[in-house]
Amino acid sequence: MTAIEGQSECEDTAQKETKTEIQLDDQGYKDTIAQALGGQKKAFQKISAKIVSILRSAIKELDEIVSFNNVEQFLLYLNSVINFSVSEGLVATELLSRFINKNAKHEALGKRGVLYNDNIGTMLVCLTLITQKICRDSVARNSFFASQFTMQTSVLNLSEVTFLKLMQFDLWVEEKDFWKIFQ
């Protein structure tokens, strides 16, 4: 073996080692956002912590069911079933924060709020469904989400409309806001 062949062999090995460190999503695309946050699992942990923090700030006596571990399992499940990405998780945290703010303003006007302990699960499913609808060209149907979480499709549809109305259909996340969340 010549020095050049040996060098080539070393380069191939180094490339293979580098490739195994890069996480790929189910379609084989690099998830560079997840990489920057320390890997997919760590990124979903950070997103879960943020979601729970936002919910705790909004609901005085947050149900124990809405724990860090449960939210993390929810996101990891979505990742495995519909390839819910870290980027989508970041967008979802921004939308959740806006939703909480608009709900608080709604309540401050003396109107009944729309977020309670007994509908947080439905709201989280709605949040991820809407997030996918604004981030993707092709998404799973509402009936798929309803069947995955043993909900009636009509309840999910109504919840989605309620979410969108409260948000006044303002769902666009500016790039600067996305990177602020990422930081």
Contacts in CASP RR format, 6 or more apart in sequence:
PFRMAT RR
TARGET T0000
AUTHOR 0000-0000-0000
METHOD contacts of the structure
MODEL  1
MTAIEGQSECEDTAQKETKTEIQLDDQGYKDTIAQALGGQKKAFQKISAK
IVSILRSAIKELDEIVSFNNVEQFLLYLNSVINFSVSEGLVATELLSRFI
NKNAKHEALGKRGVLYNDNIGTMLVCLTLITQKICRDSVARNSFFASQFT
MQTSVLNLSEVTFLKLMQFDLWVEEKDFWKIFQ
1 9 0 8 1.000
22 30 0 8 1.000
22 35 0 8 1.000
23 30 0 8 1.000
23 31 0 8 1.000
23 34 0 8 1.000
23 35 0 8 1.000
23 39 0 8 1.000
23 40 0 8 1.000
24 30 0 8 1.000
24 31 0 8 1.000
25 31 0 8 1.000
25 83 0 8 1.000
25 85 0 8 1.000
26 83 0 8 1.000
27 83 0 8 1.000
31 40 0 8 1.000
31 85 0 8 1.000
31 86 0 8 1.000
31 87 0 8 1.000
33 43 0 8 1.000
33 85 0 8 1.000
33 86 0 8 1.000
33 87 0 8 1.000
33 90 0 8 1.000
33 182 0 8 1.000
34 40 0 8 1.000
34 43 0 8 1.000
34 85 0 8 1.000
34 86 0 8 1.000
36 182 0 8 1.000
37 43 0 8 1.000
37 46 0 8 1.000
37 86 0 8 1.000
37 182 0 8 1.000
40 79 0 8 1.000
40 86 0 8 1.000
41 76 0 8 1.000
43 86 0 8 1.000
44 72 0 8 1.000
44 75 0 8 1.000
44 76 0 8 1.000
44 79 0 8 1.000
44 86 0 8 1.000
44 89 0 8 1.000
45 68 0 8 1.000
45 72 0 8 1.000
47 75 0 8 1.000
47 86 0 8 1.000
47 89 0 8 1.000
47 90 0 8 1.000
47 92 0 8 1.000
47 93 0 8 1.000
48 68 0 8 1.000
48 71 0 8 1.000
48 72 0 8 1.000
48 75 0 8 1.000
49 68 0 8 1.000
50 93 0 8 1.000
51 71 0 8 1.000
51 92 0 8 1.000
51 93 0 8 1.000
51 96 0 8 1.000
51 124 0 8 1.000
52 62 0 8 1.000
52 66 0 8 1.000
52 67 0 8 1.000
52 68 0 8 1.000
52 71 0 8 1.000
54 93 0 8 1.000
54 96 0 8 1.000
54 97 0 8 1.000
54 100 0 8 1.000
55 62 0 8 1.000
55 66 0 8 1.000
55 96 0 8 1.000
55 100 0 8 1.000
55 120 0 8 1.000
56 62 0 8 1.000
57 100 0 8 1.000
58 100 0 8 1.000
58 103 0 8 1.000
58 104 0 8 1.000
58 115 0 8 1.000
59 115 0 8 1.000
59 116 0 8 1.000
59 117 0 8 1.000
59 120 0 8 1.000
61 117 0 8 1.000
62 117 0 8 1.000
62 120 0 8 1.000
63 117 0 8 1.000
63 120 0 8 1.000
65 120 0 8 1.000
66 117 0 8 1.000
66 120 0 8 1.000
66 121 0 8 1.000
71 124 0 8 1.000
74 124 0 8 1.000
75 84 0 8 1.000
75 89 0 8 1.000
78 84 0 8 1.000
78 128 0 8 1.000
79 85 0 8 1.000
81 148 0 8 1.000
82 132 0 8 1.000
82 139 0 8 1.000
82 140 0 8 1.000
84 128 0 8 1.000
84 132 0 8 1.000
85 135 0 8 1.000
87 135 0 8 1.000
87 178 0 8 1.000
88 128 0 8 1.000
88 131 0 8 1.000
88 132 0 8 1.000
88 135 0 8 1.000
89 128 0 8 1.000
89 131 0 8 1.000
90 178 0 8 1.000
90 181 0 8 1.000
90 182 0 8 1.000
91 131 0 8 1.000
91 134 0 8 1.000
91 135 0 8 1.000
91 173 0 8 1.000
91 178 0 8 1.000
92 127 0 8 1.000
92 128 0 8 1.000
92 131 0 8 1.000
93 181 0 8 1.000
94 173 0 8 1.000
94 177 0 8 1.000
94 178 0 8 1.000
94 181 0 8 1.000
95 127 0 8 1.000
95 130 0 8 1.000
95 131 0 8 1.000
95 167 0 8 1.000
95 171 0 8 1.000
95 173 0 8 1.000
96 127 0 8 1.000
98 167 0 8 1.000
98 170 0 8 1.000
99 115 0 8 1.000
99 123 0 8 1.000
99 127 0 8 1.000
99 163 0 8 1.000
99 166 0 8 1.000
99 167 0 8 1.000
100 115 0 8 1.000
102 166 0 8 1.000
102 167 0 8 1.000
102 168 0 8 1.000
103 113 0 8 1.000
103 114 0 8 1.000
103 115 0 8 1.000
103 166 0 8 1.000
106 113 0 8 1.000
106 114 0 8 1.000
106 166 0 8 1.000
107 113 0 8 1.000
114 162 0 8 1.000
114 163 0 8 1.000
114 166 0 8 1.000
115 123 0 8 1.000
119 159 0 8 1.000
121 149 0 8 1.000
122 151 0 8 1.000
122 155 0 8 1.000
122 156 0 8 1.000
122 159 0 8 1.000
123 159 0 8 1.000
123 163 0 8 1.000
125 145 0 8 1.000
125 149 0 8 1.000
125 151 0 8 1.000
125 156 0 8 1.000
125 159 0 8 1.000
126 156 0 8 1.000
126 159 0 8 1.000
126 160 0 8 1.000
126 163 0 8 1.000
127 163 0 8 1.000
128 145 0 8 1.000
129 139 0 8 1.000
129 142 0 8 1.000
129 145 0 8 1.000
129 156 0 8 1.000
129 160 0 8 1.000
130 160 0 8 1.000
130 163 0 8 1.000
130 164 0 8 1.000
130 171 0 8 1.000
132 139 0 8 1.000
132 140 0 8 1.000
133 139 0 8 1.000
134 171 0 8 1.000
134 172 0 8 1.000
134 173 0 8 1.000
142 153 0 8 1.000
142 156 0 8 1.000
142 157 0 8 1.000
142 160 0 8 1.000
143 153 0 8 1.000
145 151 0 8 1.000
145 156 0 8 1.000
146 152 0 8 1.000
146 153 0 8 1.000
146 155 0 8 1.000
146 156 0 8 1.000
164 171 0 8 1.000
END
